[in-house]
Structure formats: structure tokens, C-alpha cells
């Protein structure tokens, strides 16, 4: 019914992490595979120069991000932009959230 045509999609591939107020330049495609409260997966196709896969999620140290099954270092941008650098080609990106201290707390109890 209502919409903002300038709103960010939930996930996107851009050529570089945008600065505040900067319009991002898309350089790939994203297809969600699985979404949930604490785990998500996407099929990502990235252009020849590589890019940054972004999703709208609060950057939090509890997120574990993987690209093709390998751990990846998260990058953050303005506001709630959170993502990971990806090389050219097709990839499976996954993110899983585990509250910091959960494992240690479970071991103590």
C-alpha cells in the first residue's frame, strides 16, 4: 500500500560500502534462500570487480558470517548496514546469530 521507492532492499550487492548520503552502485544479484530470526542464507552473484554484500541488520558481534562455508570478516557502514566483501562470481553467503557469551554461560550453568 505505502512504499518508499528509495528505500534499501533487505539485501544487496554493491561495488563499495557507501558513505552516509552516498547512493550505492549495485554490482550483483541477491536471492534469499533461507530467512529466520537467527540464521539467514543468500545466493549471491557478484560482478567482475567483486563487491560488498550488504544486508539491513544491526551490526552486532554475535553475527557469524560465512562465504561459501568459510568464515568471513564483517564490514559495517552507516546506520544498520552490515555486510561482507565478496569476490566476483557466484557465492553462498550465510549469517548466524549467537548472543555473545551464550556458550560460556551455558558451560557455567
BAMAR-807990 format. One record per atom (N, C-alpha, C): residue number from 1; residue in one letter; atom name; x, y, z. Coordinates in nm, 2 decimals, always signed. Layout:
// residues N
+-----+--------+-------+--------+--------+--------+
: num : residu : atome :     c1 :     c2 :     c3 :
+-----+--------+-------+--------+--------+--------+
: NUM :      A :    CA :      X :      Y :      Z :
...
+-----+--------+-------+--------+--------+--------+
END
This chain:
// residues 109
+-----+--------+-------+--------+--------+--------+
: num : residu : atome :     c1 :     c2 :     c3 :
+-----+--------+-------+--------+--------+--------+
:   1 :      X :     N :  +0.08 :  -0.12 :  +0.00 :
:   1 :      X :    CA :  +0.00 :  +0.00 :  +0.00 :
:   1 :      X :     C :  +0.09 :  +0.13 :  +0.00 :
:   2 :      X :     N :  +0.17 :  +0.14 :  +0.10 :
:   2 :      X :    CA :  +0.27 :  +0.25 :  +0.10 :
:   2 :      X :     C :  +0.41 :  +0.20 :  +0.08 :
:   3 :      X :     N :  +0.49 :  +0.28 :  +0.02 :
:   3 :      X :    CA :  +0.63 :  +0.23 :  +0.00 :
:   3 :      X :     C :  +0.72 :  +0.35 :  -0.03 :
:   4 :      X :     N :  +0.84 :  +0.33 :  -0.01 :
:   4 :      X :    CA :  +0.94 :  +0.43 :  -0.03 :
:   4 :      X :     C :  +1.03 :  +0.37 :  -0.15 :
:   5 :      X :     N :  +1.02 :  +0.43 :  -0.27 :
:   5 :      X :    CA :  +1.10 :  +0.38 :  -0.38 :
:   5 :      X :     C :  +1.25 :  +0.40 :  -0.36 :
:   6 :      X :     N :  +1.29 :  +0.48 :  -0.27 :
:   6 :      X :    CA :  +1.43 :  +0.50 :  -0.24 :
:   6 :      X :     C :  +1.48 :  +0.41 :  -0.13 :
:   7 :      X :     N :  +1.40 :  +0.33 :  -0.07 :
:   7 :      X :    CA :  +1.44 :  +0.25 :  +0.05 :
:   7 :      X :     C :  +1.54 :  +0.14 :  +0.00 :
:   8 :      X :     N :  +1.63 :  +0.11 :  +0.09 :
:   8 :      X :    CA :  +1.72 :  +0.00 :  +0.06 :
:   8 :      X :     C :  +1.64 :  -0.14 :  +0.06 :
:   9 :      X :     N :  +1.69 :  -0.23 :  -0.02 :
:   9 :      X :    CA :  +1.63 :  -0.36 :  -0.02 :
:   9 :      X :     C :  +1.69 :  -0.43 :  +0.11 :
:  10 :      X :     N :  +1.63 :  -0.54 :  +0.15 :
:  10 :      X :    CA :  +1.68 :  -0.61 :  +0.27 :
:  10 :      X :     C :  +1.83 :  -0.66 :  +0.25 :
:  11 :      X :     N :  +1.86 :  -0.70 :  +0.13 :
:  11 :      X :    CA :  +2.00 :  -0.74 :  +0.10 :
:  11 :      X :     C :  +2.03 :  -0.70 :  -0.05 :
:  12 :      X :     N :  +2.16 :  -0.66 :  -0.07 :
:  12 :      X :    CA :  +2.21 :  -0.62 :  -0.20 :
:  12 :      X :     C :  +2.36 :  -0.64 :  -0.21 :
:  13 :      X :     N :  +2.40 :  -0.64 :  -0.34 :
:  13 :      X :    CA :  +2.55 :  -0.64 :  -0.37 :
:  13 :      X :     C :  +2.58 :  -0.50 :  -0.43 :
:  14 :      X :     N :  +2.67 :  -0.43 :  -0.37 :
:  14 :      X :    CA :  +2.72 :  -0.30 :  -0.42 :
:  14 :      X :     C :  +2.86 :  -0.31 :  -0.44 :
:  15 :      X :     N :  +2.91 :  -0.21 :  -0.53 :
:  15 :      X :    CA :  +3.05 :  -0.21 :  -0.57 :
:  15 :      X :     C :  +3.14 :  -0.17 :  -0.45 :
:  16 :      X :     N :  +3.09 :  -0.09 :  -0.36 :
:  16 :      X :    CA :  +3.17 :  -0.05 :  -0.24 :
:  16 :      X :     C :  +3.08 :  -0.01 :  -0.13 :
:  17 :      X :     N :  +3.13 :  -0.01 :  -0.01 :
:  17 :      X :    CA :  +3.05 :  +0.03 :  +0.11 :
:  17 :      X :     C :  +3.01 :  +0.18 :  +0.09 :
:  18 :      X :     N :  +2.89 :  +0.22 :  +0.08 :
:  18 :      X :    CA :  +2.85 :  +0.36 :  +0.06 :
:  18 :      X :     C :  +2.88 :  +0.44 :  +0.19 :
:  19 :      X :     N :  +2.92 :  +0.56 :  +0.17 :
:  19 :      X :    CA :  +2.93 :  +0.66 :  +0.28 :
:  19 :      X :     C :  +2.80 :  +0.72 :  +0.31 :
:  20 :      X :     N :  +2.78 :  +0.78 :  +0.43 :
:  20 :      X :    CA :  +2.65 :  +0.84 :  +0.46 :
:  20 :      X :     C :  +2.61 :  +0.94 :  +0.35 :
:  21 :      X :     N :  +2.49 :  +0.93 :  +0.30 :
:  21 :      X :    CA :  +2.43 :  +1.01 :  +0.20 :
:  21 :      X :     C :  +2.47 :  +0.98 :  +0.06 :
:  22 :      X :     N :  +2.56 :  +0.88 :  +0.04 :
:  22 :      X :    CA :  +2.60 :  +0.84 :  -0.09 :
:  22 :      X :     C :  +2.50 :  +0.73 :  -0.15 :
:  23 :      X :     N :  +2.47 :  +0.74 :  -0.28 :
:  23 :      X :    CA :  +2.39 :  +0.64 :  -0.34 :
:  23 :      X :     C :  +2.48 :  +0.52 :  -0.38 :
:  24 :      X :     N :  +2.45 :  +0.40 :  -0.33 :
:  24 :      X :    CA :  +2.53 :  +0.29 :  -0.37 :
:  24 :      X :     C :  +2.51 :  +0.25 :  -0.51 :
:  25 :      X :     N :  +2.62 :  +0.19 :  -0.57 :
:  25 :      X :    CA :  +2.61 :  +0.14 :  -0.71 :
:  25 :      X :     C :  +2.60 :  -0.01 :  -0.70 :
:  26 :      X :     N :  +2.49 :  -0.07 :  -0.75 :
:  26 :      X :    CA :  +2.47 :  -0.21 :  -0.75 :
:  26 :      X :     C :  +2.57 :  -0.28 :  -0.84 :
:  27 :      X :     N :  +2.62 :  -0.40 :  -0.81 :
:  27 :      X :    CA :  +2.71 :  -0.47 :  -0.90 :
:  27 :      X :     C :  +2.69 :  -0.62 :  -0.88 :
:  28 :      X :     N :  +2.56 :  -0.66 :  -0.86 :
:  28 :      X :    CA :  +2.54 :  -0.81 :  -0.85 :
:  28 :      X :     C :  +2.39 :  -0.83 :  -0.82 :
:  29 :      X :     N :  +2.36 :  -0.96 :  -0.80 :
:  29 :      X :    CA :  +2.22 :  -1.00 :  -0.77 :
:  29 :      X :     C :  +2.22 :  -1.08 :  -0.64 :
:  30 :      X :     N :  +2.11 :  -1.07 :  -0.56 :
:  30 :      X :    CA :  +2.09 :  -1.15 :  -0.44 :
:  30 :      X :     C :  +1.96 :  -1.22 :  -0.45 :
:  31 :      X :     N :  +1.97 :  -1.35 :  -0.41 :
:  31 :      X :    CA :  +1.84 :  -1.43 :  -0.40 :
:  31 :      X :     C :  +1.84 :  -1.49 :  -0.26 :
:  32 :      X :     N :  +1.74 :  -1.46 :  -0.17 :
:  32 :      X :    CA :  +1.73 :  -1.52 :  -0.04 :
:  32 :      X :     C :  +1.70 :  -1.67 :  -0.06 :
:  33 :      X :     N :  +1.77 :  -1.75 :  +0.03 :
:  33 :      X :    CA :  +1.74 :  -1.89 :  +0.03 :
:  33 :      X :     C :  +1.67 :  -1.93 :  +0.16 :
:  34 :      X :     N :  +1.71 :  -1.88 :  +0.27 :
:  34 :      X :    CA :  +1.65 :  -1.91 :  +0.40 :
:  34 :      X :     C :  +1.66 :  -1.78 :  +0.49 :
:  35 :      X :     N :  +1.55 :  -1.75 :  +0.55 :
:  35 :      X :    CA :  +1.55 :  -1.64 :  +0.64 :
:  35 :      X :     C :  +1.49 :  -1.68 :  +0.77 :
:  36 :      X :     N :  +1.54 :  -1.63 :  +0.88 :
:  36 :      X :    CA :  +1.48 :  -1.66 :  +1.01 :
:  36 :      X :     C :  +1.54 :  -1.56 :  +1.11 :
:  37 :      X :     N :  +1.50 :  -1.57 :  +1.24 :
:  37 :      X :    CA :  +1.54 :  -1.47 :  +1.34 :
:  37 :      X :     C :  +1.69 :  -1.48 :  +1.36 :
:  38 :      X :     N :  +1.75 :  -1.60 :  +1.36 :
:  38 :      X :    CA :  +1.89 :  -1.61 :  +1.40 :
:  38 :      X :     C :  +1.98 :  -1.67 :  +1.29 :
:  39 :      X :     N :  +1.93 :  -1.70 :  +1.17 :
:  39 :      X :    CA :  +2.01 :  -1.76 :  +1.07 :
:  39 :      X :     C :  +1.95 :  -1.72 :  +0.93 :
:  40 :      X :     N :  +2.04 :  -1.69 :  +0.84 :
:  40 :      X :    CA :  +1.99 :  -1.65 :  +0.71 :
:  40 :      X :     C :  +2.09 :  -1.70 :  +0.60 :
:  41 :      X :     N :  +2.04 :  -1.72 :  +0.48 :
:  41 :      X :    CA :  +2.13 :  -1.76 :  +0.37 :
:  41 :      X :     C :  +2.09 :  -1.70 :  +0.24 :
:  42 :      X :     N :  +2.18 :  -1.66 :  +0.16 :
:  42 :      X :    CA :  +2.15 :  -1.60 :  +0.03 :
:  42 :      X :     C :  +2.24 :  -1.66 :  -0.08 :
:  43 :      X :     N :  +2.19 :  -1.67 :  -0.20 :
:  43 :      X :    CA :  +2.27 :  -1.70 :  -0.32 :
:  43 :      X :     C :  +2.31 :  -1.56 :  -0.38 :
:  44 :      X :     N :  +2.44 :  -1.54 :  -0.40 :
:  44 :      X :    CA :  +2.49 :  -1.40 :  -0.44 :
:  44 :      X :     C :  +2.57 :  -1.42 :  -0.57 :
:  45 :      X :     N :  +2.53 :  -1.34 :  -0.67 :
:  45 :      X :    CA :  +2.61 :  -1.33 :  -0.79 :
:  45 :      X :     C :  +2.67 :  -1.19 :  -0.80 :
:  46 :      X :     N :  +2.81 :  -1.19 :  -0.81 :
:  46 :      X :    CA :  +2.88 :  -1.07 :  -0.80 :
:  46 :      X :     C :  +2.95 :  -1.04 :  -0.93 :
:  47 :      X :     N :  +2.95 :  -0.91 :  -0.97 :
:  47 :      X :    CA :  +3.01 :  -0.87 :  -1.10 :
:  47 :      X :     C :  +3.17 :  -0.89 :  -1.10 :
:  48 :      X :     N :  +3.23 :  -0.87 :  -1.21 :
:  48 :      X :    CA :  +3.37 :  -0.90 :  -1.24 :
:  48 :      X :     C :  +3.46 :  -0.83 :  -1.14 :
:  49 :      X :     N :  +3.43 :  -0.71 :  -1.09 :
:  49 :      X :    CA :  +3.52 :  -0.64 :  -1.00 :
:  49 :      X :     C :  +3.51 :  -0.68 :  -0.85 :
:  50 :      X :     N :  +3.41 :  -0.77 :  -0.82 :
:  50 :      X :    CA :  +3.39 :  -0.80 :  -0.68 :
:  50 :      X :     C :  +3.30 :  -0.69 :  -0.62 :
:  51 :      X :     N :  +3.27 :  -0.71 :  -0.49 :
:  51 :      X :    CA :  +3.18 :  -0.61 :  -0.43 :
:  51 :      X :     C :  +3.16 :  -0.64 :  -0.28 :
:  52 :      X :     N :  +3.06 :  -0.57 :  -0.23 :
:  52 :      X :    CA :  +3.02 :  -0.59 :  -0.09 :
:  52 :      X :     C :  +2.88 :  -0.64 :  -0.08 :
:  53 :      X :     N :  +2.86 :  -0.75 :  -0.02 :
:  53 :      X :    CA :  +2.72 :  -0.80 :  +0.01 :
:  53 :      X :     C :  +2.67 :  -0.73 :  +0.13 :
:  54 :      X :     N :  +2.56 :  -0.66 :  +0.13 :
:  54 :      X :    CA :  +2.51 :  -0.58 :  +0.24 :
:  54 :      X :     C :  +2.37 :  -0.64 :  +0.28 :
:  55 :      X :     N :  +2.34 :  -0.64 :  +0.41 :
:  55 :      X :    CA :  +2.20 :  -0.66 :  +0.45 :
:  55 :      X :     C :  +2.17 :  -0.57 :  +0.56 :
:  56 :      X :     N :  +2.04 :  -0.54 :  +0.57 :
:  56 :      X :    CA :  +2.00 :  -0.45 :  +0.68 :
:  56 :      X :     C :  +1.98 :  -0.52 :  +0.81 :
:  57 :      X :     N :  +2.08 :  -0.51 :  +0.89 :
:  57 :      X :    CA :  +2.08 :  -0.58 :  +1.02 :
:  57 :      X :     C :  +2.17 :  -0.50 :  +1.11 :
:  58 :      X :     N :  +2.13 :  -0.49 :  +1.24 :
:  58 :      X :    CA :  +2.22 :  -0.42 :  +1.33 :
:  58 :      X :     C :  +2.35 :  -0.49 :  +1.35 :
:  59 :      X :     N :  +2.46 :  -0.42 :  +1.32 :
:  59 :      X :    CA :  +2.59 :  -0.48 :  +1.34 :
:  59 :      X :     C :  +2.61 :  -0.52 :  +1.48 :
:  60 :      X :     N :  +2.63 :  -0.64 :  +1.51 :
:  60 :      X :    CA :  +2.65 :  -0.69 :  +1.65 :
:  60 :      X :     C :  +2.76 :  -0.80 :  +1.64 :
:  61 :      X :     N :  +2.84 :  -0.81 :  +1.75 :
:  61 :      X :    CA :  +2.95 :  -0.91 :  +1.75 :
:  61 :      X :     C :  +2.90 :  -1.05 :  +1.75 :
:  62 :      X :     N :  +2.77 :  -1.07 :  +1.77 :
:  62 :      X :    CA :  +2.71 :  -1.21 :  +1.77 :
:  62 :      X :     C :  +2.69 :  -1.27 :  +1.64 :
:  63 :      X :     N :  +2.70 :  -1.19 :  +1.53 :
:  63 :      X :    CA :  +2.68 :  -1.24 :  +1.39 :
:  63 :      X :     C :  +2.80 :  -1.31 :  +1.34 :
:  64 :      X :     N :  +2.79 :  -1.44 :  +1.30 :
:  64 :      X :    CA :  +2.90 :  -1.51 :  +1.23 :
:  64 :      X :     C :  +2.86 :  -1.52 :  +1.09 :
:  65 :      X :     N :  +2.95 :  -1.47 :  +1.00 :
:  65 :      X :    CA :  +2.92 :  -1.46 :  +0.86 :
:  65 :      X :     C :  +3.02 :  -1.56 :  +0.79 :
:  66 :      X :     N :  +2.96 :  -1.63 :  +0.69 :
:  66 :      X :    CA :  +3.04 :  -1.72 :  +0.61 :
:  66 :      X :     C :  +3.01 :  -1.70 :  +0.46 :
:  67 :      X :     N :  +3.12 :  -1.71 :  +0.38 :
:  67 :      X :    CA :  +3.11 :  -1.71 :  +0.24 :
:  67 :      X :     C :  +3.15 :  -1.84 :  +0.18 :
:  68 :      X :     N :  +3.07 :  -1.91 :  +0.12 :
:  68 :      X :    CA :  +3.10 :  -2.05 :  +0.07 :
:  68 :      X :     C :  +3.15 :  -2.14 :  +0.18 :
:  69 :      X :     N :  +3.10 :  -2.12 :  +0.30 :
:  69 :      X :    CA :  +3.13 :  -2.21 :  +0.41 :
:  69 :      X :     C :  +3.25 :  -2.16 :  +0.49 :
:  70 :      X :     N :  +3.33 :  -2.07 :  +0.44 :
:  70 :      X :    CA :  +3.45 :  -2.02 :  +0.51 :
:  70 :      X :     C :  +3.41 :  -1.89 :  +0.59 :
:  71 :      X :     N :  +3.47 :  -1.88 :  +0.72 :
:  71 :      X :    CA :  +3.44 :  -1.76 :  +0.80 :
:  71 :      X :     C :  +3.49 :  -1.63 :  +0.72 :
:  72 :      X :     N :  +3.41 :  -1.53 :  +0.73 :
:  72 :      X :    CA :  +3.44 :  -1.40 :  +0.66 :
:  72 :      X :     C :  +3.43 :  -1.29 :  +0.76 :
:  73 :      X :     N :  +3.51 :  -1.19 :  +0.74 :
:  73 :      X :    CA :  +3.51 :  -1.07 :  +0.83 :
:  73 :      X :     C :  +3.40 :  -0.97 :  +0.79 :
:  74 :      X :     N :  +3.32 :  -0.94 :  +0.89 :
:  74 :      X :    CA :  +3.21 :  -0.84 :  +0.86 :
:  74 :      X :     C :  +3.27 :  -0.70 :  +0.84 :
:  75 :      X :     N :  +3.20 :  -0.63 :  +0.76 :
:  75 :      X :    CA :  +3.23 :  -0.48 :  +0.74 :
:  75 :      X :     C :  +3.10 :  -0.41 :  +0.78 :
:  76 :      X :     N :  +3.11 :  -0.29 :  +0.83 :
:  76 :      X :    CA :  +2.99 :  -0.21 :  +0.87 :
:  76 :      X :     C :  +3.00 :  -0.08 :  +0.80 :
:  77 :      X :     N :  +2.88 :  -0.02 :  +0.78 :
:  77 :      X :    CA :  +2.87 :  +0.11 :  +0.72 :
:  77 :      X :     C :  +2.78 :  +0.20 :  +0.81 :
:  78 :      X :     N :  +2.72 :  +0.30 :  +0.74 :
:  78 :      X :    CA :  +2.64 :  +0.39 :  +0.81 :
:  78 :      X :     C :  +2.51 :  +0.32 :  +0.86 :
:  79 :      X :     N :  +2.46 :  +0.36 :  +0.98 :
:  79 :      X :    CA :  +2.34 :  +0.31 :  +1.03 :
:  79 :      X :     C :  +2.34 :  +0.16 :  +1.05 :
:  80 :      X :     N :  +2.25 :  +0.08 :  +0.99 :
:  80 :      X :    CA :  +2.24 :  -0.06 :  +1.01 :
:  80 :      X :     C :  +2.29 :  -0.14 :  +0.90 :
:  81 :      X :     N :  +2.38 :  -0.08 :  +0.82 :
:  81 :      X :    CA :  +2.44 :  -0.16 :  +0.71 :
:  81 :      X :     C :  +2.55 :  -0.25 :  +0.76 :
:  82 :      X :     N :  +2.54 :  -0.37 :  +0.72 :
:  82 :      X :    CA :  +2.63 :  -0.48 :  +0.77 :
:  82 :      X :     C :  +2.65 :  -0.57 :  +0.66 :
:  83 :      X :     N :  +2.77 :  -0.62 :  +0.64 :
:  83 :      X :    CA :  +2.80 :  -0.70 :  +0.52 :
:  83 :      X :     C :  +2.93 :  -0.76 :  +0.52 :
:  84 :      X :     N :  +2.97 :  -0.81 :  +0.40 :
:  84 :      X :    CA :  +3.10 :  -0.88 :  +0.38 :
:  84 :      X :     C :  +3.14 :  -0.86 :  +0.24 :
:  85 :      X :     N :  +3.28 :  -0.85 :  +0.22 :
:  85 :      X :    CA :  +3.33 :  -0.83 :  +0.09 :
:  85 :      X :     C :  +3.33 :  -0.97 :  +0.02 :
:  86 :      X :     N :  +3.29 :  -0.97 :  -0.11 :
:  86 :      X :    CA :  +3.28 :  -1.09 :  -0.19 :
:  86 :      X :     C :  +3.36 :  -1.07 :  -0.32 :
:  87 :      X :     N :  +3.42 :  -1.18 :  -0.36 :
:  87 :      X :    CA :  +3.49 :  -1.18 :  -0.49 :
:  87 :      X :     C :  +3.39 :  -1.20 :  -0.60 :
:  88 :      X :     N :  +3.43 :  -1.17 :  -0.73 :
:  88 :      X :    CA :  +3.35 :  -1.20 :  -0.84 :
:  88 :      X :     C :  +3.30 :  -1.34 :  -0.85 :
:  89 :      X :     N :  +3.18 :  -1.36 :  -0.90 :
:  89 :      X :    CA :  +3.13 :  -1.50 :  -0.92 :
:  89 :      X :     C :  +3.01 :  -1.53 :  -0.84 :
:  90 :      X :     N :  +2.97 :  -1.65 :  -0.83 :
:  90 :      X :    CA :  +2.85 :  -1.70 :  -0.75 :
:  90 :      X :     C :  +2.90 :  -1.75 :  -0.62 :
:  91 :      X :     N :  +2.82 :  -1.71 :  -0.51 :
:  91 :      X :    CA :  +2.86 :  -1.75 :  -0.38 :
:  91 :      X :     C :  +2.74 :  -1.78 :  -0.29 :
:  92 :      X :     N :  +2.76 :  -1.86 :  -0.19 :
:  92 :      X :    CA :  +2.66 :  -1.88 :  -0.09 :
:  92 :      X :     C :  +2.70 :  -1.80 :  +0.04 :
:  93 :      X :     N :  +2.62 :  -1.70 :  +0.08 :
:  93 :      X :    CA :  +2.66 :  -1.62 :  +0.20 :
:  93 :      X :     C :  +2.56 :  -1.66 :  +0.31 :
:  94 :      X :     N :  +2.61 :  -1.69 :  +0.43 :
:  94 :      X :    CA :  +2.52 :  -1.73 :  +0.54 :
:  94 :      X :     C :  +2.56 :  -1.64 :  +0.66 :
:  95 :      X :     N :  +2.46 :  -1.62 :  +0.74 :
:  95 :      X :    CA :  +2.48 :  -1.54 :  +0.86 :
:  95 :      X :     C :  +2.41 :  -1.61 :  +0.98 :
:  96 :      X :     N :  +2.47 :  -1.63 :  +1.09 :
:  96 :      X :    CA :  +2.41 :  -1.69 :  +1.20 :
:  96 :      X :     C :  +2.43 :  -1.60 :  +1.32 :
:  97 :      X :     N :  +2.33 :  -1.59 :  +1.41 :
:  97 :      X :    CA :  +2.35 :  -1.50 :  +1.53 :
:  97 :      X :     C :  +2.35 :  -1.59 :  +1.65 :
:  98 :      X :     N :  +2.45 :  -1.56 :  +1.73 :
:  98 :      X :    CA :  +2.46 :  -1.63 :  +1.86 :
:  98 :      X :     C :  +2.50 :  -1.52 :  +1.96 :
:  99 :      X :     N :  +2.41 :  -1.49 :  +2.06 :
:  99 :      X :    CA :  +2.44 :  -1.39 :  +2.15 :
:  99 :      X :     C :  +2.58 :  -1.41 :  +2.22 :
: 100 :      X :     N :  +2.66 :  -1.30 :  +2.22 :
: 100 :      X :    CA :  +2.79 :  -1.31 :  +2.29 :
: 100 :      X :     C :  +2.78 :  -1.36 :  +2.43 :
: 101 :      X :     N :  +2.86 :  -1.46 :  +2.46 :
: 101 :      X :    CA :  +2.86 :  -1.51 :  +2.60 :
: 101 :      X :     C :  +2.77 :  -1.63 :  +2.61 :
: 102 :      X :     N :  +2.69 :  -1.67 :  +2.51 :
: 102 :      X :    CA :  +2.60 :  -1.78 :  +2.52 :
: 102 :      X :     C :  +2.67 :  -1.91 :  +2.55 :
: 103 :      X :     N :  +2.77 :  -1.94 :  +2.48 :
: 103 :      X :    CA :  +2.84 :  -2.07 :  +2.50 :
: 103 :      X :     C :  +2.91 :  -2.07 :  +2.64 :
: 104 :      X :     N :  +2.97 :  -1.97 :  +2.68 :
: 104 :      X :    CA :  +3.04 :  -1.96 :  +2.81 :
: 104 :      X :     C :  +2.93 :  -1.97 :  +2.92 :
: 105 :      X :     N :  +2.82 :  -1.90 :  +2.90 :
: 105 :      X :    CA :  +2.71 :  -1.90 :  +3.00 :
: 105 :      X :     C :  +2.65 :  -2.04 :  +3.02 :
: 106 :      X :     N :  +2.64 :  -2.11 :  +2.90 :
: 106 :      X :    CA :  +2.58 :  -2.25 :  +2.91 :
: 106 :      X :     C :  +2.68 :  -2.34 :  +2.98 :
: 107 :      X :     N :  +2.81 :  -2.32 :  +2.96 :
: 107 :      X :    CA :  +2.91 :  -2.41 :  +3.02 :
: 107 :      X :     C :  +2.91 :  -2.39 :  +3.17 :
: 108 :      X :     N :  +2.89 :  -2.27 :  +3.22 :
: 108 :      X :    CA :  +2.89 :  -2.23 :  +3.36 :
: 108 :      X :     C :  +2.77 :  -2.29 :  +3.43 :
: 109 :      X :     N :  +2.65 :  -2.28 :  +3.36 :
: 109 :      X :    CA :  +2.53 :  -2.33 :  +3.43 :
: 109 :      X :     C :  +2.53 :  -2.48 :  +3.42 :
+-----+--------+-------+--------+--------+--------+
END
